[in-house]
Amino acid sequence: MNIGFCTCTILALLFLILSVIFALLKEKGANYVSGFNTLNHPEKYDKAYISRDMRNQCFIYFVILSIGSVLSYYLSAYVAIVAILVWLILLFRNFNLDAKKAFEKYLIQ
């Protein structure tokens, strides 16, 4: 076993657990999204959509890191670096410092 395999496996399991939690909590899962509780009028946002979107994001992260874990175990430890870089790119693409900007796509119209 190499460090890339261990890192990808631990992160993949973490995101699988988070994905299952958001799937089970449904609308209540939106309360655990960072920045949601700081909004002025949280009732104006679609909580089910927020929770479903977080579930899907966590599951995509799980798949990417699982593929990196398996390939780093059988091929090379450098595959884990590529998987983690892909994960970081996707993670920071969805990252916003402004809560209003982060949640504007979830507004109920």
C-alpha positions in Angstrom: 0.0 0.0 0.0 1.1 3.5 -0.7 0.3 6.9 0.7 -1.8 7.9 -2.4 -4.0 4.8 -2.0 -4.5 5.5 1.7 -5.3 9.2 1.1 -7.7 8.6 -1.7 -9.5 5.8 0.2 -9.9 7.8 3.3 -11.2 10.9 1.4 -13.5 8.7 -0.7 -15.0 7.1 2.3 -15.6 10.5 3.9 -17.4 11.8 0.9 -19.5 8.6 0.6 -20.6 9.0 4.2 -21.4 12.7 3.5 -23.4 11.7 0.4 -25.4 9.2 2.3 -26.1 11.7 5.1 -27.4 14.3 2.6 -29.5 11.6 0.9 -31.1 10.5 4.2 -31.7 14.0 5.6 -33.3 15.4 2.4 -34.5 19.0 3.1 -33.0 19.0 6.6 -29.6 18.4 5.1 -29.5 22.0 3.8 -29.0 23.2 7.4 -25.6 21.5 7.4 -24.3 23.3 4.3 -21.8 26.0 5.2 -23.3 29.5 4.9 -26.9 28.5 4.7 -27.8 29.5 8.2 -26.3 32.9 7.8 -28.7 33.9 5.0 -31.3 36.6 5.8 -34.3 34.7 4.5 -33.5 31.0 4.3 -37.2 30.1 3.6 -36.7 31.7 0.1 -34.3 28.9 -0.9 -35.2 25.4 -2.1 -33.7 23.3 0.7 -34.4 20.0 -1.1 -32.4 21.2 -4.2 -29.6 22.3 -2.0 -29.4 19.0 -0.2 -29.7 17.1 -3.5 -27.0 19.2 -5.0 -24.6 18.6 -2.1 -25.4 14.8 -2.2 -24.5 14.8 -5.9 -21.3 16.8 -5.4 -20.1 14.5 -2.6 -20.9 11.4 -4.7 -18.9 12.8 -7.6 -16.0 13.4 -5.3 -16.4 9.9 -4.0 -16.2 8.4 -7.5 -13.2 10.5 -8.5 -11.3 9.6 -5.4 -12.3 5.9 -5.6 -11.0 5.6 -9.1 -7.8 7.3 -8.0 -7.5 4.9 -5.1 -7.9 1.8 -7.2 -5.6 3.0 -9.9 -2.9 4.1 -7.5 -3.0 0.7 -5.8 -2.6 -1.2 -9.1 -0.7 1.2 -11.3 1.3 3.9 -9.6 1.1 6.2 -6.6 1.2 9.2 -9.0 -2.3 8.4 -10.2 -3.5 9.5 -6.7 -2.0 12.9 -7.2 -3.9 13.3 -10.4 -7.1 12.2 -8.7 -6.6 14.7 -5.8 -5.8 17.5 -8.3 -9.0 16.8 -10.2 -10.9 16.7 -6.9 -9.4 20.0 -5.8 -10.2 21.7 -9.1 -13.9 20.6 -8.8 -14.0 21.6 -5.2 -12.7 25.1 -5.7 -14.8 25.6 -8.8 -17.9 25.5 -6.6 -16.3 27.6 -3.8 -17.7 31.0 -3.0 -16.8 33.4 -0.2 -20.1 35.3 -0.5 -23.1 33.3 0.8 -25.6 35.2 -1.3 -23.7 34.4 -4.5 -23.2 30.8 -3.5 -26.9 30.2 -3.0 -28.4 32.4 -5.7 -29.1 29.4 -8.0 -31.3 27.9 -5.3 -33.7 30.8 -5.0 -37.4 29.9 -5.2 -39.1 32.0 -7.8 
